[in-house]
């Protein structure tokens, strides 16, 4: 297995993904394959995040099943992470890992007593197939809440800038687009679109209500 990565190294890979998307040079099939490879690399090299968030369940008989759920949470975090909105992937990913593990643990009716060295559990009547990495009701609520708070911040910007940022992040009625795709729509250069994006992102990062979601 490849060596573990630091948060800074992980962030560089997300930058690489954004650069691939913004370049517009690759066919969709090739682009998706490249992104999937980077995602897999991140998950493989951040396995320690999964194990560190599963350690309280290490005496549970189905511990390895919970670890797999942790990996599902990590992959969900990798796919949803936006480096422009949150600067620390490690902190961001822990939310998704813990959520996946706790949800899986609840299916086993786990009761954990931190004052004892064992986990008391009741066998489930039936455990279904492993869930795919799809959105859960909690995920959907989180994304809607995040979009709502982003829109509140965007209200302070001109209409044009709001639409540009919505297109960049795929908010509201817009699909996510690259800077090169957006530029011609507003008769603006690629660099000018980037400046608008950075200006809005700077304000988003200072927004406490948005940061609370992470």
Secondary structure as UniProt FT lines:
FT   HELIX           7..23
FT   HELIX           28..45
FT   HELIX           47..54
FT   HELIX           55..57
FT   TURN            58..59
FT   TURN            61..62
FT   HELIX           63..80
FT   TURN            83..85
FT   HELIX           89..107
FT   TURN            108..109
FT   STRAND          111..112
FT   TURN            114..115
FT   STRAND          119..120
FT   HELIX           137..154
FT   TURN            155..156
FT   HELIX           159..169
FT   TURN            172..173
FT   HELIX           179..183
FT   HELIX           184..186
FT   HELIX           190..205
FT   HELIX           208..211
FT   TURN            212..213
//
